[in-house]
Amino acid sequence: MFNKVLVANRGEIAVRIIRTLKEMGITAVSVYSEVDRDSLHVKLADESYCIGPASASRSYLNIPGLVSVAEVTGADAIHPGYGFLAEDTHFAEVCESSGIKFIGPTSETISMMGDKVRARELMVESGVPVVPGDEDGLENIEIAQKKAKEIGYPVIIKAVAGGGGKGMRIVKSPDMLKNAIQVASSEAKAAFENGKVYMEKYLEKPRHVEFQILADEHGNIIHLGERDCSIQRRHQKVIEESPSPALTADQREEMGKTAIKAARAADYTNAGTVEFLLDSNDNYYFIEMNTRIQVEHPVTEFVTGIDLIREQIRIAAGEKLNCTQQDIEFKGAALECRINAEDPDNKFRPSPGRIDNLIIPGGPGVRFDSGIYPGYNISPYYDSMVAKLIVWDLDRESALNKMKRALEELKITGIITNINFHQTILNNDSFRKGEFYTDFIEEHLNY
Ligand code: ADP
């Protein structure tokens, strides 16, 4: 097992990882930018090092800086968290060649899955269903028109290197196609330095159902069930839950097997997520694989009782999975609300600033993952998600009631948050009945 691990991240996920490292008796090294000096992840780590100014490109994305800290401190491994360098092939390669274990899959797998077109091709070859689509020749509008007609409108244009819902455009009719390709491509170029786009059939009223995978370095792969992440705003997740209210036990078993097949095809190791869209006829299609720990991993931890960060570290250290698929039991229902410093009444504009007071909800089955505390200053430089509120109970209805109660207890003053926005969703009848799709927020809420 590792003696020392460097956490190449900040905020709630850095805190989350440090907690498990401490429980495992591993020394936790944290890094921070100049504006993050007073962050909780710095306070909780055993050792902390400043790696540059506020701008992420000069701190949390500074590969030579991170690797130097790992080398100087004698860290055996780096945990990248999510975002920043978590899915950066070059970073994983540099770690591999420097003899520092990257806690995640190999750079080769990251590279393959990070190219959504290659990932789609691999899935087709392996017999995993993908959304009907096409990836070639879109730069020629005549060819693109012909392909869109074959696939059938509406179609969606997506970035090959996409993530976070960026570089996506829905096209309802042929006259909108040219513009959509151009806009998606320039958005993708700005966000990912890669303007390549591809086309998929746009599924109407799908659910986003993703499977958590664990794969060790000895060929064993299991799945830990699904998360329903259909409650989204601009293709970004807002509330996630497990189990999905839409799946039967048989469907779970079948989709879980397909997710394992997808992971095997990618030579996958460590924790990963296979994302599917489920249509109204119960057909499901692979859309992408995320090669890292996900924001929403705690709902899976609640229903399975497995610490996913601990499993990631154990796998990276070369240990075998300590359970088989048959050992995995799903118990109760869990929900997660992403708490963001943003103003829902003002187009969800970010609302950084100083937190005056913070009251954290508690009680059985309530978990609050965050990096904030009273007096903490939320800087405008990073993502607006400041906390995650996760609850568990024996069934979905009890979990919904618990989440409502916990959101009521949660008080964050000094900044504007989306707490009331979550309450609005939780009070919605369709949501409560489990009848919702990825267009839920657009369709039901006045935001
Ligand atoms: P990203 O990597 O940017 O998150 P994904 O491919 O994971 O992109 O898709 C994010 C979300 O966008 C999905 O959960 C879904 O809501 C929507 N989406 C993506 N592809 C399609 C599609 N073919 N049809 C309908 N919705 C889609």
Boltz pocket constraint, residues with backbone or C-beta under 6 A from the ligand:
constraints:
  - pocket:
      binder: B
      contacts: [[A, 131], [A, 156], [A, 162], [A, 163], [A, 164], [A, 165], [A, 166], [A, 200], [A, 201], [A, 202], [A, 203], [A, 204], [A, 206], [A, 208], [A, 229], [A, 232], [A, 235], [A, 236], [A, 275], [A, 277], [A, 287], [A, 288], [A, 438]]
      max_distance: 6.0
